[in-house]
Each structure stands twice: as structure tokens, then as C-alpha cells.
């Protein structure tokens, strides 16, 4: 009875096919990971917004820039997300002044920066080439009381 075995050519063809499939799959997998990290940053930003609104309801409409107070309203920061300092400012909505807050966040290994502005009532994704990426908590772009984005 003759032994059945794979020839060297057959093994090399199988390895070449596997390499081509890996070349296709790895970049797709990385893009899905990047998207998941960006979603985590955006979701965490929404959690800050909900905690701020809970704080405002309990404190006569005033927002806080204190992360400890937000923790008392249920916010638990994601250790993989960087947050800018919370900026409290006055927005003029429907002709009258209104307290508002703004902050930015991005995932530590993500590519996009997200901003939430309570005067707009929604988060805004910013592309990396339109605003500098946050590299350290002390060097983040923030909104000053006049509502103008400023940076280091």
C-alpha cells in the first residue's frame, strides 16, 4: 500500500492562498477595531452629557466642571478614553442666555476626536485634520467662555 502525502507544491499553494486571505482580512479587522474604539469614545461622551443633565436638574440648572460631582450623578469614566476639561459657558439660544457646557474626548488609540456641546444638544465628530488630536490631558483644545475653540 502506497503512502499518501501532500507534495511540496500543494503545501506551498495552500500557504500562498492563506497569505492572500490574511492580507485581506488583517486591514479589515484593524478598521473594525478602530471604529469600535471611536464608538467607545462617543458613547462615553454621551454618558458625560447625561450625567451633566442629571446634575443640572438637581442643582437649579447649573452644570459642573468637577468630575467627582459627575461621578455622584452616575458617570464612570472609561480608562481608555481621554477627556478634555469641561468648559462651562453661556450660550445665547432663542434670544436668551442659557448655561451650557462643552468637552471633547477621544479613545487613547482611536483616530477621531468627538466634541459634545450642550447648546447644540448633540455630539459632533471632528476629523483629525480639522482639530489637533488630544495627546495629553493638559494640552487639549477647549472652548473658552466666548464659545471660541482655543488650544495650547
Secondary structure, 3 states (H helix, E strand, C coil): CCCCCCCHHHHHHHHHHHHHHHHHHHHHHHHHHHHHHHHHHHHHHHHHHHHHHHHHHHCCCCCCCCHHHHHHCCCCCCCCEEECCCEEEEEEECCEEEEEEEEEEEECCCCCEEEEECCCCEEEEECCCCCCCCCCCCCCCEECCCCCEECC
